[in-house]
Amino acid sequence: LDKVEAFEAQNIETLRSKSRSLRLPFHVLGDKAEMIACLTDYLVWQRMSTELLQSECQQRSTQKLKPEEGSQTNQTHDLLVTSLVEHRLVQAWRDAGQDKRITSFQAVERILKEVRRLEQLPLSELQKHFKMRGCPAEAGLARKTLLDRLTMALVWEALTLQEIRRECQSRDVCFTGLRSRNEAEQRQELTERLFT
């Protein structure tokens, strides 16, 4: 409880540093309250027994690990905590109202890292990123609008080819006649079409 109160007294950059020092992915979150909730969960999980962690994983529908014969309890404990931490980041993504089609920890972490990086850029740099994607930044386009559109492009890049085709169809963007033959290039081509 004292640690949670200490978290609440800190600013978001200090919390990010704390998350990094603990080697946790929560530094990519943009909301202080969500970051505190995630760090608090981590502290609780660290103190739980392996058996209770197994139960927690089951309740959260995360991967339930069966201890290998001869494996160390500490290794199993750490693996369960890692599984819960990864699940918690995806849950924070969903709780923030982000695209629910993105379900992998790696994709969520990658997108959020890039969003945090983009947020630090001056407006002129954001406009350059926007132009590099083939879409001219309209004069007077608000910083938040640029960030939202760039975030959407990051989400599209993380979708499967089938999901991108559905997205194109829902936005009346042509998804046939692709120049590319392999799946990665087709996803990139469709993402560019969606963005422009």
Buried (B, 14 or more C-beta within 10 A) or exposed (E): EEEEEEBEEBEBEEBBEBBEEBEBBBBBBEEBEBBBBBBBBBBEBEEBEBEEBBBBBEEBEBBBBEBEEEEEEEEBBBBBBBBBBBBBBBBBBEEEEBBEBBEEBEBBBBBBBBBBEBEEBEEEEBBEBBEEEEBEBEEEBEBEBBBEBBBBBBBBBBBEBEBBBBBBEEEEBEBEEBEEEEEEEBBBBBBBBBBE
